[in-house]
Structure formats: structure tokens, C-alpha cells
Amino acid sequence: PDRLVGTLFHELGHAADYRGSVYGWANTEEFEKAYQKDRELQLKKYRAQGAFGKKGHRPHLSYFLQRGIAGRSEAFAEGYGNVLSMETRGYYRSPKVAEDFPNVTKICRKVYEEGNIV
């Protein structure tokens, strides 16, 4: 049940992204700047560990580190899903993503609190 609910929260994050603005929240300048800060920090950590796919690699993050809109869109969906999880269940469904993408999480919380989606 947790995985199903988690997937639902993530997909609702995509819906919130697309509903939020003409081109999606993930395409806004504010979100892109927040995402790039988090992405660069994570890439720096990966490089310090050696390379992607080696010991210490955190595969759950690679999905959110894709280039271009793909990475931003997935990061927004997961961040927003985390906020929904916290608000309805009292915990982040993906605590590592919340920890590793603090700026993304902050923007997603702001979008949620402003009620700019549905």
C-alpha cells in the first residue's frame, strides 16, 4: 500500500506541475534556479565518490538528475509528492529526496501552501 500511495503522490505532483502554469512549474525561472542549485550539489557529491554506478552511488537520485526538463519535472513531482505525504501522513515518502533537494522541496511547499494548483 505504501508504494501505491507513494506513486499516487508522485503522479499528483506531475498534475500539480502542469496545472500550475502554462508550461508547468518545473519550467519557471524560480524553480529552475532552485533545481540547479540542488542538482549541482548532488553531482558534486557523485563526482567526489568517483563516478555514477560505482560504490556509493545513490541510484534513487539519478532519475532526478536527468538533464533538461526531464530532471526538473521528475524532481518537482517527487518534491510535491513529498509535501503531500507530509501533510496527509506526517512523513516524507522519499526522505532522501527531501534531504538532497532542499531548494526543490521549498518551492514545492510554497506551491502547495499557496494553493496554486487545483
Disulfide bonds with the S-S distance in Angstrom:
none
